[in-house]
């Protein structure tokens, strides 16, 4: 059903959505809004780091493996 969310593009879309939810929480003065935004930003940082280094390789069955080979 959510095949379009697989991969880096889907991860980016989810991160941006969660970040916007955190902004909405901050506007509404909900406790924990900063934690949500920091979590989304750290997930974005991880996505950018793994994408830049090419650390994650996809196997044929759709699982990720970290081989450390560059």
C-alpha positions as CSV (number, residue, x, y, z in Angstrom):
1,X,0.0,0.0,0.0
2,X,2.8,2.4,0.8
3,X,5.4,1.3,-1.7
4,X,6.2,4.9,-2.5
5,X,7.6,5.4,1.0
6,X,10.4,2.8,0.4
7,X,13.9,4.1,0.1
8,X,15.5,7.5,0.8
9,X,12.7,9.5,-0.8
10,X,10.1,8.0,1.4
11,X,12.3,8.5,4.5
12,X,12.7,12.1,3.6
13,X,9.0,12.6,3.2
14,X,8.3,11.0,6.6
15,X,11.0,13.1,8.2
16,X,9.6,16.3,6.8
17,X,6.1,15.3,7.9
18,X,7.2,14.6,11.5
19,X,9.1,17.9,11.6
20,X,6.0,19.7,10.5
21,X,4.0,17.9,13.2
22,X,6.7,19.1,15.7
23,X,6.3,22.7,14.5
24,X,2.5,22.4,14.9
25,X,3.0,21.1,18.4
26,X,5.3,24.0,19.2
27,X,2.8,26.5,17.9
28,X,0.2,24.8,20.0
29,X,2.5,25.0,23.1
30,X,2.4,21.2,23.5
31,X,5.1,19.7,25.8
32,X,7.6,17.6,24.0
33,X,7.5,19.5,20.7
34,X,11.2,20.2,20.8
35,X,11.9,16.5,21.3
36,X,9.9,15.7,18.2
37,X,11.7,18.3,16.1
38,X,15.1,17.2,17.3
39,X,14.3,13.5,16.6
40,X,13.2,14.4,13.0
41,X,16.3,16.5,12.4
42,X,18.6,13.7,13.7
43,X,16.8,11.2,11.4
44,X,17.4,13.6,8.5
45,X,21.1,13.9,9.5
46,X,21.4,10.1,9.5
47,X,19.7,9.9,6.1
48,X,22.1,12.4,4.6
49,X,25.1,10.8,6.2
50,X,24.3,7.3,5.0
51,X,23.3,8.5,1.5
52,X,26.5,10.6,1.1
53,X,28.8,7.7,2.2
54,X,26.9,5.0,0.4
55,X,27.0,2.8,3.6
56,X,23.7,1.0,3.0
57,X,23.4,-1.6,0.3
58,X,20.1,-3.1,-0.7
59,X,19.9,-6.8,-1.0
60,X,17.7,-8.5,-3.5
61,X,15.1,-9.3,-0.8
62,X,14.7,-5.6,0.1
63,X,16.6,-5.8,3.4
64,X,19.5,-3.5,4.1
65,X,23.0,-4.7,4.8
66,X,25.9,-2.6,6.0
67,X,29.0,-4.1,4.4
68,X,31.4,-1.2,5.0
69,X,32.6,-1.5,1.4
70,X,32.9,1.8,-0.4
